[in-house]
Amino acid sequence: MQGHTKLKIWLVLLVVFVLGGVTGAALGGLYRSRASGERPEKAMHERFEKMRSELNLTDEQTKAVSAILDETRNEYRALHVELKPRFDEPRQKARARIRALLSAEQQQKFDAKVAQRDAHREEEQKSRH
């Protein structure tokens, strides 16, 4: 019975170790992609070139597919502009509710964090367009 318990403990430790490694690898990849400053346009171009190569597209097909993707990208941008206010409203409501719970000192810190996050979000938006 005691040997069975030790086996279970080792198996749990092994699972935790493996999950930690997988999580670390995933987060490391995410960090490297953001830290490298790789622009989304570059990644899109690379994916397009890979698709073009794998499908062996002709010049005519390449132009047509590129036009379709450009149109689609513009549709997404227009949709983002249209829907952005709908996302901002609940965000602002939540912030106001949180602020109401905080002391004056906490509100100052919270406002600074919110401003920092908003600036970061704005930079991300600019880099995408």
N, C-alpha and C positions, 0 to 999 in steps of 0.2 A: 504494500500500500504506500509506504513512504517513497519507494522508487518511482511509483506512478506519479506522485505529487511533484517530485523533482523534475520528471520529464515534462509535466505540464508547465512548470515554472520556466524551464529552458525554452519550451516552445513559445510561451508568451514573450519572453525576452527576445527571441529570434524575430517574432512578428513585429514587435515594437522597433527593433533595430532596422528591419527591412523597410517598414513604413517611414521611419525617420529618414532613411537614405533616399527613398523615393520623393518624399516631401522636400528634402534639401535640394535634390537635383532639380525638381520642378521650380522651386523658388529661385534657385541659382540661375536657371535659364531665363526666368522672368526678369531678375535683377540685371543680368548681363544685357538683355535686349533693351531695357530702359536706360541703363547706364551708358551703353554704347552710343546713345543718341541717334540710333538708326531711324531714319525718317520713314514714315509710312509709305510715301511715294516710292521710295527705293524698294521696299518690300513688295509693293504691288507690282512694280515693274519686273522684279525678279520672278514673281509668281506667273506673270503674263508670259515672260520669255520662256519659262519652263513649260507652260502649257503649249505655247507656240511650237516649241521644239518637240515635245512629246507627241503632239497631234500632227506634226509635220505640215503646218498650215502653209498654204500658198500665200503670196504677197497680197492677193485680193482678199483672201479669207482673213489674213492678219489685220488689214485695214478695217474690214467690216466688224470683226470681233472687237477691235480697239474702239471703234465708234460706239458700239453697243455698250461697252464697259464705261466709256466716258459719259454717255447719256444716263446710264444707271447711277453712276457716281453723282451726277448733277441732281438726279431725282432724290437720292438720299440726302444730299445737302439741303435741298428745298424742304424736304420732310423734316429734317432736323430743325431748321429755322422755324417751321410751322409749329412743331411740338415743343420746342424748348420752353416757352412760357408755361406750358402745362406741367413740366417737371420742376420749374422754379417755384411755382406756387406752393406745393406741399413742402418743399425744402424750406422756404421762408416761414411757413406756419410752424414747422417742427423747431426751427431755430428760435422763434418767438416763444414757443412753449418752454423750451429748455432755458432760455434767458430768464423767464419768469420764476424759475426755480432757484436761480443762482443769486449769491450775494453780489454787491457792487464790485468787489474785487474779482470774484469769479467771472462776472460778466465781462470785465475788461479783458481777462485772459481768453475767455471764450470768443469774444469779438476779434481778437488778434488772430486766433487760430482759424476762425471762419474766413477772415480776410486773406490769410495765407493760403488756405485751401481754394478760395475763389480765384486768387491770382494764379495758382498752379493749374486749375481747371481751364482758365482762360488761355494760358500758355499752351496747354495740350490741344485746345481747340484751334489755336492759330497754327500750330505745327501740322495739323491734319489738313488744313485748307490751303 
